[in-house]
Amino acid sequence: MQPTLADILAAARVITGVADHTPLVPSPFLTAHTGHEVLLKLENIQPIGAFKLRGALNAVAALDGAQGVTCCSTGNHGRGVAYAAQQRGLRAVICMSNLVPEAKVNGIKALGAEVRICGSSQDEALAEAQRLVAEEGLTEISPFDDPHVIAGQGTIGLELLAARPDLRTLLIPLSGGGLAAGVALAARRISPDIRIIGLTMDRGAAMHDSLKAGHPVEVVERASLADSLGGGIGMDNKLSFAMCRDLLDDVILVSEAEIYHAMQALYYEDRIVAEGACVVGIAALLNGKVALDGPAATIITGRNMDMDMHARIMAGQDVTLGDLHLPGQVYKGTS
Ligand SMILES: *Cc1c(COP(=O)(O)O)cnc(C)c1O
């Protein structure tokens, strides 16, 4: 069953005091660049460094008598589930591929969760989570295709529109679509005319390709600076595909070079340390891929990146990540 606005309002009560009301701050730089007010929703300052705590808290709170929880994750959902499980004294086993950066793995272990590294794709990690459900009686919490997770992420939409009912455009980083589905559901119900755009990298854009095909399709998972946006949407997707299809106005792709530059811009102009996944909206604005017609907001979704990699990019050095080779580029402003 698809979640409703009432479910998002209920989720807002569940997460109160732990994962709610992150600041919505202006970006003077993007405002000057686009000629319209651009606001940043700072989910990077959540207790786990990413918005996924909202959905994970809401999903774990809905469990009744679970023996423990498991999930597949590109890192941040696993950290949210680990945090929520630790609060409840539940066992948590987080399954991830070897594409997940070390910094994310360590953050999860620090919360007392067990970590399983399985193969080089989200599909392999999911297979392990499903084995744990069958053989060890754990409960799986999908990173994006779960009504409680979607409702939890949707609380960002409530907060955005409560703070700024005049927002005209939302730019939402998009992977499995739990974030976009939840935020778009809340935003559309409150402000029917708002324009909602999903953004993702052009290497392995599962939701983009699926929406184009009209049904979930498999993509080859590839290394990306936006590692949190990797992975498929599940061939048996139940909720997030249909919600993104029905609620998003558009999905726009950005390149790795555009992500590299947007990370530098966010750091040098707005002085924010954030993952590649967060800057896809900023990359689209800086490269003229989205035109604004009034106040806009994007979500700075997380900060759990490998800081050596961050330092390399800020210094304008070359980057090699799996089969991805990006030539360095020293930041010189955006004009
Ligand atoms: C999970 C994640 C996203 C994308 O969320 P989906 O619900 O999978 O679309 C974006 N940014 C970060 C940092 C994430 O961890």
The ligand as a Tripos MOL2 file, in Angstrom:
@<TRIPOS>MOLECULE
LIG
   15    15     1     0     0
SMALL
NO_CHARGES

@<TRIPOS>ATOM
      1 C1         19.9710    7.1840   -0.2540 C.3       1 LIG1
      2 C2         20.5420    8.4920   -0.6180 C.ar      1 LIG1
      3 C3         19.9880    9.2630   -1.6650 C.ar      1 LIG1
      4 C4         18.8620    8.7770   -2.5500 C.3       1 LIG1
      5 O1         17.7180    8.3340   -1.8730 O.3       1 LIG1
      6 P1         16.6980    7.3000   -2.5450 P.3       1 LIG1
      7 O2         15.5660    7.2070   -1.6180 O.co2     1 LIG1
      8 O3         17.4230    5.9930   -2.7100 O.co2     1 LIG1
      9 O4         16.3260    7.8430   -3.8910 O.co2     1 LIG1
     10 C5         20.5460   10.5060   -1.9030 C.ar      1 LIG1
     11 N1         21.5900   10.9850   -1.1730 N.ar      1 LIG1
     12 C6         22.1410   10.2750   -0.1820 C.ar      1 LIG1
     13 C7         23.2930   10.8610    0.5660 C.3       1 LIG1
     14 C8         21.6430    9.0100    0.1520 C.ar      1 LIG1
     15 O5         22.2110    8.3140    1.1290 O.3       1 LIG1
@<TRIPOS>BOND
     1     1     2 1
     2     2     3 ar
     3     2    14 ar
     4     3     4 1
     5     3    10 ar
     6     4     5 1
     7     5     6 1
     8     6     7 2
     9     6     8 1
    10     6     9 1
    11    10    11 ar
    12    11    12 ar
    13    12    13 1
    14    12    14 ar
    15    14    15 1
@<TRIPOS>SUBSTRUCTURE
     1 LIG1         1 GROUP 0 **** ****
